[in-house]
Amino acid sequence: MAEQEQNRSEPATPYKLREARKRGQVAKSIEVNSFAALCGAMGILYFLGERLGQGQLELSARLLGNAHRVVLEGPSAAALFEMLAYDLIGIYWPIIAIAVTVAIAANIFQTGPIFSFFPIKPDIQRLNPVQGLKRLFSKRLVFEAVKTLVKFTILGVAVYQSIATFLPKILTLIDMPPQSYSHFLLTHGRQLMFHLLLLLLLVALFDLAYNRWDFAQRMRMSRRELKEEVKRREGDPQIRAKLRQLQKEAVQRAKALQRVPEADVLITNPQHLAVALHYDGQTMMAPQVIAKGAGELALKMRQVASRHHIPIVENRTLARKLFRHTGIDEDVPEELYPVVARLMSWVLLMRRRRDGVLLPELSS
């Protein structure tokens, strides 16, 4: 098994990728979703920041104005926190709604719509300590740790530099009226968020590229897996041979029914077998079998022959011999010449008599 894992030199087939997708296994980056959510929140702050800041100031003023009446005990504290939660949701619901919507849209953009309950199905292997240790020391976990460390380092340096740049301006708030605080903070906060988003974009693109590469590596297959997949998809050779035989029989049945109208006579068993004969004295040395069938096909051949006014003759022995020993478009065997000759003579005689009866009616 370990050797098989090392010899995965072939890219994943479309079939394996579809099966993995059904199990919810796709290449996606959480950083892209986070970046999209932050972009959505940034957009709301850019367009509605003034209104949100004003709502926060009004809420703070109301809380501070009634601070002397607040009782943080029992039902009063619960009612206060409930009211505070409703007020905060009422102020910041646009940010929450846009962030969630954009994150879902980014996830769908990466993988497309996927609905799978496989990841939440119980799996005893998740309790296996050996598998847990493998996941703990996997290269993916190392990558996530390094990525998180690098990301927070970059963001921390960017925030530090931004605050160091804005600090002298922040100190000027002492000389400004409180009403201008929100405008000042929003203006400089937008600049800081814009710089952070640029850095997060680089992290998200790198994480997306790595996740797609890592997923492709995990989905790679060995030559043995490719062969097993082909067998599993196409089935057992005996089953395939049986299917080909059934398809061939279906084609033969269709051809048999199509050629019955060309026959001169239909010989039956009477129900189980049917053999259609055709003879052209100018081009054929002997009558030929142009169609034959058994069971349900024989019944359908009788129905077609009846619709086309083809004589149906019951001869059990002759029908069995022709069915077993004569193929399609083959001449009847020589030992059956006498029987078939008498039969064809009778058919020709009946046709002439029928024509002799119909001709006067046509002439009249």
C-alpha positions in Angstrom: 0.0 0.0 0.0 2.8 2.4 0.8 4.5 1.6 -2.5 1.2 2.3 -4.2 1.0 5.7 -2.5 4.5 6.6 -3.7 3.8 5.6 -7.3 0.9 8.0 -7.9 2.3 9.4 -11.1 -0.9 9.9 -13.1 -3.2 12.8 -12.9 -6.7 12.2 -11.6 -9.3 11.1 -14.2 -12.6 13.1 -14.6 -14.5 10.2 -13.1 -12.4 10.3 -9.9 -12.8 14.1 -9.7 -16.6 13.8 -10.1 -16.7 11.1 -7.3 -14.6 13.3 -5.0 -16.9 16.2 -5.7 -19.9 14.1 -4.7 -18.1 13.5 -1.4 -17.5 17.3 -1.0 -13.8 17.0 -1.8 -12.8 20.0 -3.9 -10.0 22.6 -4.1 -10.9 25.8 -2.3 -9.2 28.5 -0.3 -10.6 29.8 3.0 -8.5 32.9 2.5 -10.4 33.8 -0.7 -13.7 33.6 1.2 -12.3 35.7 4.0 -11.0 38.3 1.6 -14.3 38.5 -0.2 -16.2 38.9 3.1 -13.8 41.7 4.1 -14.2 43.4 0.7 -18.0 43.3 1.2 -17.7 44.8 4.7 -15.3 47.4 3.4 -17.8 48.4 0.7 -20.5 48.9 3.2 -18.3 51.0 5.4 -17.3 53.1 2.4 -20.9 53.9 1.5 -22.7 53.7 4.8 -19.9 54.4 7.2 -21.2 57.8 8.2 -24.6 56.4 9.1 -23.2 53.5 11.0 -20.9 55.7 12.9 -23.8 58.0 13.8 -25.9 55.1 15.0 -23.1 53.9 17.2 -22.6 57.3 18.7 -26.3 57.6 19.5 -26.3 54.2 21.1 -23.2 55.1 23.2 -24.8 58.4 24.2 -28.0 56.6 25.3 -26.1 54.0 27.3 -23.9 56.6 29.0 -26.8 58.9 29.7 -28.7 56.2 31.5 -25.7 54.6 33.2 -26.8 55.6 36.6 -30.0 53.7 36.2 -28.4 50.4 35.0 -28.7 47.5 37.4 -26.4 44.6 36.4 -28.3 42.0 38.4 -30.7 39.2 37.5 -33.5 40.0 35.0 -32.4 43.6 34.6 -28.9 42.6 33.3 -30.5 40.1 30.9 -32.9 42.7 29.6 -30.1 45.2 29.1 -27.9 42.8 27.2 -30.9 41.7 25.0 -31.7 45.3 24.2 -28.0 46.0 23.5 -27.8 43.0 21.1 -30.9 44.1 19.2 -29.5 47.7 18.9 -26.2 46.5 17.6 -27.8 44.1 15.1 -30.0 47.0 14.0 -26.9 49.2 13.3 -24.5 46.7 11.8 -26.9 44.3 10.0 -25.8 45.6 6.5 -22.2 44.6 7.2 -23.2 41.2 8.5 -25.5 40.5 5.6 -23.1 41.6 2.9 -20.2 39.8 4.4 -22.1 36.5 4.6 -23.5 36.9 1.1 -20.2 37.7 -0.5 -18.5 34.8 1.4 -21.1 32.3 0.1 -20.8 33.8 -3.4 -17.0 33.5 -3.3 -17.3 29.8 -2.1 -19.7 29.0 -5.0 -17.4 30.8 -7.4 -14.5 28.6 -6.4 -16.2 25.2 -6.4 -19.7 25.6 -7.9 -22.8 24.5 -6.0 -22.1 21.4 -4.0 -24.6 19.6 -1.7 -23.0 16.6 0.1 -23.6 15.1 3.5 -20.6 12.9 3.2 -18.3 15.1 5.4 -20.7 14.8 8.3 -21.2 11.1 8.1 -19.8 9.1 11.1 -16.4 7.6 10.3 -14.5 5.4 12.8 -11.2 6.3 11.1 -11.4 9.8 12.5 -11.0 8.3 16.0 -7.9 6.4 14.8 -4.9 7.9 16.7 -2.5 6.9 13.9 -4.5 8.8 11.3 -4.7 11.7 13.8 -0.9 11.8 14.1 -0.5 11.7 10.4 -2.8 14.7 10.0 -1.0 16.5 12.9 2.4 16.2 11.1 1.2 16.6 7.6 2.7 19.1 5.2 -0.7 20.8 4.8 -0.8 21.5 8.6 2.8 22.9 8.4 1.8 25.1 5.4 -1.2 26.4 7.3 0.9 27.2 10.4 3.5 29.0 8.3 0.8 30.8 6.3 -0.9 32.0 9.5 2.4 33.2 11.0 3.4 35.1 7.8 -0.1 36.6 7.4 -0.3 37.9 11.0 3.3 39.2 10.7 2.6 41.1 7.5 -0.7 42.4 8.9 0.8 43.4 12.2 3.6 45.3 10.5 1.1 47.1 8.2 -1.1 48.0 11.2 1.8 49.2 13.2 3.1 51.4 10.4 -0.4 52.8 9.7 -1.0 53.6 13.4 2.5 55.1 13.7 1.6 57.3 10.7 -1.8 58.3 12.1 -0.8 58.7 15.7 0.1 62.4 15.5 -3.2 63.0 13.8 -5.1 61.0 16.4 -3.7 63.2 19.1 -5.3 66.2 17.4 -8.7 64.8 18.3 -8.3 66.5 21.7 -8.9 69.8 20.0 -11.9 68.6 17.9 -15.6 68.4 18.9 -16.8 64.8 19.5 -19.2 65.0 16.5 -16.2 65.0 14.1 -14.6 61.9 15.7 -16.5 59.4 13.5 -15.7 61.2 10.3 -12.0 61.3 11.2 -11.8 57.7 12.2 -13.7 56.5 9.2 -11.5 58.4 6.8 -8.3 57.0 8.2 -9.8 53.6 8.9 -10.7 53.2 5.2 -7.1 53.9 4.2 -5.9 51.3 6.7 -8.5 48.7 5.5 -7.5 49.4 1.9 -3.9 48.6 2.6 -4.8 45.5 4.6 -7.0 44.3 1.8 -4.2 44.6 -0.7 -2.0 42.4 1.5 -4.8 39.9 2.1 -5.3 39.7 -1.7 -1.8 38.5 -2.1 -2.2 36.0 0.7 -5.5 34.7 -0.8 -4.1 34.3 -4.3 -1.1 32.4 -3.0 -3.3 30.2 -0.8 -5.7 29.5 -3.7 -2.8 28.4 -5.9 -1.4 26.2 -3.2 -4.7 24.5 -2.4 -5.4 23.7 -6.1 -1.9 22.3 -6.4 -2.2 20.3 -3.2 -5.6 18.9 -4.2 -4.3 17.8 -7.6 -1.4 16.0 -5.8 -3.8 14.3 -3.4 -6.0 13.2 -6.3 -3.2 11.7 -8.3 -3.6 8.0 -9.2 -1.3 5.0 -9.7 -1.5 2.9 -12.8 -3.1 0.1 -10.8 -5.8 2.5 -9.7 -6.4 3.6 -13.3 -6.9 -0.1 -14.3 -9.2 -0.8 -11.4 -11.3 2.3 -12.3 -11.6 1.1 -15.9 -12.8 -2.3 -14.7 -15.2 -0.8 -12.2 -16.7 1.6 -14.8 -16.9 -0.9 -17.7 -17.8 -3.9 -15.6 -16.7 -7.5 -15.7 -15.6 -8.8 -19.1 -18.2 -11.5 -19.0 -20.9 -9.0 -18.3 -19.7 -6.8 -21.2 -19.7 -9.8 -23.5 -23.3 -10.6 -22.4 -24.3 -7.0 -23.0 -22.8 -7.1 -26.5 -24.6 -10.3 -27.2 -27.9 -8.8 -26.1 -27.3 -5.7 -28.2 -26.5 -7.9 -31.2 -29.7 -9.9 -30.6 -31.7 -6.7 -30.4 -30.3 -5.5 -33.8 -31.0 -8.9 -35.3 -34.6 -8.7 -34.0 -35.1 -5.3 -35.5 -33.6 -6.4 -38.9 -35.8 -9.6 -38.8 -39.0 -7.6 -38.4 -37.9 -5.2 -41.2 -37.3 -8.0 -43.7 -40.5 -10.0 -43.0 -42.5 -8.0 -45.6 -40.0 -9.2 -48.3 -40.7 -12.9 -47.6 -42.7 -15.2 -49.8 -43.8 -17.5 -46.9 -43.4 -17.7 -43.1 -42.9 -21.1 -41.7 -43.8 -21.5 -38.0 -43.5 -24.1 -35.2 -46.4 -22.8 -34.7 -45.8 -20.4 -31.7 -42.2 -20.8 -30.7 -40.3 -20.5 -34.0 -40.7 -18.5 -37.2 -38.6 -18.6 -40.4 -39.2 -16.3 -43.3 -38.2 -17.6 -46.8 -37.7 -15.7 -50.0 -37.1 -17.0 -53.5 -36.3 -15.2 -56.8 -35.9 -17.7 -59.6 -33.9 -15.2 -61.8 -31.2 -14.4 -59.2 -31.2 -17.3 -56.7 -30.3 -20.9 -57.0 -32.5 -21.9 -54.0 -34.8 -20.2 -51.5 -33.1 -18.2 -48.8 -33.8 -17.6 -45.1 -34.1 -13.8 -44.8 -35.3 -13.7 -41.2 -35.9 -16.0 -38.2 -36.9 -15.6 -34.6 -38.0 -17.4 -31.5 -40.4 -16.7 -28.7 -41.7 -13.2 -28.6 -39.9 -12.3 -31.8 -41.6 -15.2 -33.6 -45.0 -13.9 -32.5 -44.2 -10.4 -33.8 -43.0 -11.9 -37.1 -46.4 -13.6 -37.4 -48.2 -10.3 -36.8 -46.1 -8.5 -39.4 -46.7 -11.3 -41.9 -50.4 -11.1 -41.3 -50.5 -7.4 -41.9 -48.7 -7.8 -45.2 -50.8 -10.8 -46.3 -47.8 -13.2 -46.4 -48.8 -16.9 -46.2 -48.1 -18.5 -42.8 -47.5 -22.2 -42.9 -47.2 -24.4 -39.9 -44.5 -27.1 -40.3 -42.8 -28.0 -37.0 -40.0 -30.2 -38.4 -39.1 -27.8 -41.2 -39.2 -24.8 -39.0 -36.9 -26.4 -36.4 -34.4 -27.6 -39.0 -34.3 -24.2 -40.8 -33.9 -22.3 -37.5 -31.1 -24.5 -36.2 -29.0 -25.1 -39.3 -29.5 -22.1 -41.6 -28.3 -18.6 -41.0 -29.6 -15.3 -42.3 -29.3 -14.9 -46.1 -28.2 -18.5 -46.5 -29.7 -21.0 -48.9 -31.8 -23.8 -47.5 -29.9 -27.1 -47.1 -30.0 -29.5 -50.1 -31.7 -32.2 -48.0 -34.7 -29.8 -47.5 -35.0 -29.0 -51.2 -38.0 -31.4 -51.8 -40.0 -30.1 -48.9 -39.2 -26.5 -49.6 -39.8 -26.9 -53.3 -43.3 -28.3 -52.7 -44.0 -25.5 -50.2 -42.8 -22.8 -52.6 -44.9 -24.4 -55.4 -48.0 -24.3 -53.2 -47.3 -20.6 -52.3 -46.8 -19.7 -56.0 -50.0 -21.6 -56.9 -52.0 -19.8 -54.2 -50.6 -16.4 -55.4 -51.6 -17.1 -58.9 -55.1 -18.1 -57.9 -55.4 -15.0 -55.8 -54.2 -12.9 -58.7 -56.7 -14.6 -60.9 -59.5 -13.7 -58.6 -58.4 -10.1 -58.2 -57.7 -9.3 -61.8 -61.3 -9.2 -62.9 -62.2 -6.9 -60.0 -59.3 -4.6 -61.0 -60.4 -4.6 -64.6 -63.9 -3.7 -63.8 
